[in-house]
Amino acid sequence: MPLRKRLRFFLNYFVGPVLFVVMAFSIYRQIRHQEDWLQKWQIIKSSLIGSEAWRLYVVIALMFVNWGLEARKWQLLLRHMKKISFGKAYKSVLGGVAFTMVTPNRMGEFIGRVFYVEDGQRIRAATLTIIGSMSQLIITLLAGIIGLLVLRGDIAASPQKDGLSYFVMNGLIFGTIATILIMSVFYFKISWLVRVAEKIPGLQRYIYFIALLDDFKATELLRIMSLSALRFAVFVFQYMLLFALFDVHIPWWQGCCAVSVMFLILAVIPMPGIAELGIRGKASIALFTIFSNNPVGILVTTGCIWLINIILPAVLGSLLILNVKLFKQK
């Protein structure tokens, strides 16, 4: 067998299984490193037989809706390069989720996604993830800053504010608003990136890989951003359903604002997948105990959201990657 074919055989039939083992081990460590994971599991199991168990099933169903919206975004983005089916886009997105478990702030998402793109087009496809990620981040920051403005007085007056004085919150507010404005201009003028690259000596040879960014019109970018907003609404609704299930009594408007603030915090803190649950738990306790005295219910809610929205799709994505050939056989 020629060296090139041997290399492709190795990548196709060895790298996939190894990736699955690595990601599965990462998931196992995340679960085992939580001291109260058995307690959380018992609470989750008991909730399955209660009269309010339907809330948990709705949250699980919304997980598929959540990633379905992301798959639709990815399908629309790839349309500028090649049309793919919704099913293939969904598999691609789940593959991306699997890689987020071992990279900070889900930066490795594009790696899993481009596995489902033909060899030779993967770098171009990776550039398209910039648009999808920016749209979701803008929505997250915007919702977070609204939530922080609404809850600023409650947070500052709470003994659980952990140093979040008005000065710190105002700095976070102004910094986030500036970031939103800058990112929004860059997002809706994404073609500027191509124009700038064309003027930089030595980069002309790479213009082909980012030229697709010049094709997006404002209406398409708004459509992608609207899907990101729907995804965010799904996240918040999942939290509110589980709060009700686990007896975390928070008025709906305060709960929605607090969840938005939490996502804002998670967006600005760099964290590898291995530490995400711990950071989510700490942020949840700091925020939600301002409005509820049920920290166990808050932690269980946070753990369920993480398991349903991140771990379950990551496991499915890892399994799907096993069937993906990284390079075509010739």
N, C-alpha and C positions, 0 to 999 in steps of 0.2 A: 504494500500500500504506500503511495507517495506520501512524503512528509506533510504536504498541505492537507491531504485527506485525513491523515492520522491526527493532525492538530484539530481539525474540525470535529472529528469523532470524539476527541477528548473533551472539547468544549461543550459539545452537544449532550454527551451521555455521562460526563463526570461532574462538570461544573454545576449543572442543575441539581443533582442529588446533594452535592456538598452545600450548596446554598440553602437547600431545604433543611439540612441538619443544623447548620449554623443558626438559621432563623428560629427553628424549633427550640434549640437550646437557649437562645436569647429569651424567647417567650417563657420557657420553663423557669429560668432564673428570675425573671420579673415577678412571676407568681410566687415562687418559693421564698423570695426575699421579703415578702410582706408577712410580718409576724402574725397578723390577725386574719390571714386569708381563710383559715378554716372557719372562723366565726362568721366571716362574710358569706362563705359558701352555705353555711347552715341557714342564715337569714334568707338568702336567695332561694334555697330549696323550700323553706316554709312559705315563702310568698307565692310559690307555684300552685298551692292548693287553697289559697284564700279566695274570698269573694272578689277581691280587687286584682287578682292575678292577670286579668285581661290587659291591665296597663303594661305589664312586662312584655306580653306578647305583641302589643302594639309597638313598643319601643324596638323590639327585634325586627318587626316588619318595616319600621321606619329606617332601620339600618340599610336595608336593601334599597329603599327609596333614596336615601342619602347618597349612597355610592352610585345609584342609577343616575342621579342628577350630575354627579361628577363624570360618569361615563358619557353622558350626553354632551357635556362641555368638551371632553376629549375628542369625541366624534366630530363636533363642529370645528375644533381646532385643526384636526387632521384632514378635514375636507379640503383645505388649501393645498394639501400635498397628495392625498389619495383618499377616496371614499372607502370607509370600512363599515361593517355592520355594527349595530348597537351591541350585540353579544360579544363581538371581538373587542370592542371598546371597553366593555364591562370587565372582561378578563384582563385586559391590559391595565386597567385601574387597580384591580385587586392585586396584580403582580407588583404594582408600584407600592401599594400599602405594605406588602411583605418586606420590601427593602427599607421602608421607613423605620422599622424596628431596630435597625443597627446604625442609623445615621442621625445626627442632631437635627431637630426641628424638621424632620421629614425631608431633608435635602436629597436623600437618595431615591425619592419617588420616581424620578424620570428614568432611572436605570431599569426598574421593573417594567415600566410602560413601554420602553423602546424595544424590549424583547419581542413584542408582537408586531414590530415594524420590519419590513424587509431589510435584509443586509444591504448596506450602502445608503440607506435613507435614515439611519438611526440618529445621526448627529443633527440632521435637519429637524427631525421630529422632537429631539430633546429641546431645541430652542423654542418650540411651541409651548412647552410646559411653563415658560416664563409668563406668558399671558394668563394662563389659568391660575397659576400661583399668585400672581399680582392681584387679580380680580378678587380672589378669596381673602387675601390679606387686607385689601382695602376695605372690604365689607366687615371683616373682623375688627379692624381698628376703628372704623366708623361706629359700629354698634357698641364697641367697648367704651369709646369716648362719650357717647350719649348716656350709657349706663353709669359711667363715673360722674358725669355732671349731675345726674338725677340723684345719685346716692352719696354725693360728696359730703353733705352734712351728716348723714347717718354714719358714714365711715369715720369721719373725724371725731365724732362724739362717742364712738364705741371704745370700750377698754380693750377690744381685740384688734385695734387698728394697726398694731405692730409698727409704730413709727410713721404711719401714713398721715403726716400732718397736712394742713392746708398748703404749706409751702411745697412739700413733696408732690402732693396731688396736682397742684397748679403747674408745677414743672412737667409732670407726666402729661397733663392735659395739653399744654402748649406744644410740647415736643411731639405728641401724637398727632395733633392737628396739623402741624407743619409737615410731618411725614405723610399724612393723608393727602395734603395738597400737592406735594412734590410727586408722590407716586401716581396720583390721579392724572397730573399733566403728562408724566412719562407714559402712563398706560394708554391714554387716548392719543398720544403722539408717538406710539411705539416705533413708527417708521423712522423717527429721528435716529434710532440706533443704527439703522442701515446707512443713513446719510453720513453720520459721524464716522462709521467704520470705513466708508469709501474714501474719506479724506485722510485717513491715517496710513502712512507709508508702511508697506509690508503686510497689511491686512486685506488688500484687494483680493488675494487668492482665496480668502475665507468668506467672502461676501455671499457666495452660493449657499452657505449653510444657514445664513440668517435672512436671506432675501425674502423668505416667506412672510416675515414680519411686516413687510411693506404692503402686503395685500389686504390687510384688515382695515375695514371701514368702521366708523364710529357706531353704526347701527349693530354691527356684529359684536363689537366690544361691549356694547350695552346689553346685548342678549346674553353674552357669557357672564357678565356681572350679575344679571338678574338671576341666573341659575345659581351663582355663588350665594346670593341673598336668600334664595329658597333653601339651599343647603344649611345655611346658618339658622334659619327659622326652624328647620327640622331638628338641629342640635338642641336648640333652646326648648322646643316642645318635648323632646325626649327627657330632658332634665325635669321639667315640670311634672310629667307623668310619673317619674320615679320618686320625686319628692312626695307626691301624694301617696304612692304605694308604701313608702317606708316612713310615713308619719313625720315628714319634715314640713312643718306648717309655716309657709312663707307666702304672703300675699303675692298673687301672680305677677303684678307689675314689678315688685321688688325682686322677686325671683328671676324674672327675665333680665332685669338690669344687672343683678349680681352675676348671673351666668355670663352675660356679655363682658363684664369686667374681668371675670376669671379667664375667658378666652383671650382677652387683651393681654393679660399677664403672661399667659402661656405662649402668646405669639412673640413677645419681646424677650423671653428668657431662653437662651440656647440650651437645649437639653437632648441628650441621646435617648433613644427609645427605652434603654435599660433603666433610666431614672424617671421616666415620664409619670408613672403612676404615683410615685412618692411626691413629686412636685404638684401634681394635680390634687392629691389629698391635702397637702399643706395649704395650697391656695384656697381650696374649697372650705376647709375648716376656718381659715382666717376671714373669709368673706361671709359665708352662710351662717356662721354662729352669731353674727351680728343680728340676724333676724330669727334664728331658731336655736333652741337649746337641746337639739338632738344630734350631737356630733357623730354617733354611730350610724344613724340614718343617712347623714351627709356622706360619710365615708363609703357606706354601702352603695349609695347612689353613684358616687364618683367611680367606684370600682366596677359597677355594672355598666356604666356608660363606656368605660375604657375597654372592658371585656367585649362588649357587644359591637362597639364602633371601630375598635382598633384590632384587638386580638383575633376575633373571629374572622374578619376579612383578611387579616395577615396570614392566618393558617390556610384559608381557602386559596389565597394568592400563592402561597408557597407550594401547595399541591399542584396548582395550575402550571407553575414554572417548570415542574418536572417534565411536562409534556411539550415544552417549547424548545425548538431547535434554534440555537443562537446563530448558526450559519447554515445556509442551504448546502446540501450535498450535491456535488457535481460529478 
